[in-house]
Amino acid sequence: MIINLQEEWLTDNGKYKCPHCGKTYTKKGISTHIWRTHGDGKSHNPNQGYENGSRIIWNRGLTKETHSSLIKAGETYSTRIKNGEIQPGFLGKKHSDKSKMKMSLSASQNNRGGRCK
């Protein structure tokens, strides 16, 4: 269900008034409010796909042996390597000692990342 904003919903303060219940929302929030509260969103389950507190990912268990798109992607990649179009991985490229020192200094100044001050 697509909800088109109506100009008559716009109020003086720049927010939109719900035509169903009269509550005001931002431009981005009004459509979601109408869909969830007054429309098809009532039956929407945001936890769909979760089992025992974790979501099942779409590509779980897919391998190049069992999934056609992965087979095709692998064949394309192999062909491009054989034709010399691309190099596999970072073949022969290494950081210089100077760049290693710069990265080490930056990591030290940033507390190795993962921590906020």
HELIX and SHEET records of a PDB file:
HELIX    1   1 GLU A    7  TRP A    9  5                                   3    
HELIX    2   2 LYS A   27  HIS A   33  1                                   7    
HELIX    3   3 ILE A   34  HIS A   38  3                                   5    
HELIX    4   4 ASP A   40  SER A   43  5                                   4    
HELIX    5   5 SER A   68  LYS A   82  1                                  15    
HELIX    6   6 ASP A   97  GLN A  109  1                                  13    
SHEET    1   A 2 TYR A  16  LYS A  17  0                                        
SHEET    2   A 2 THR A  24  TYR A  25 -1                                        
SHEET    1   B 2 TYR A  50  GLU A  51  0                                        
SHEET    2   B 2 SER A  54  ARG A  55 -1                                        
END                                                                             
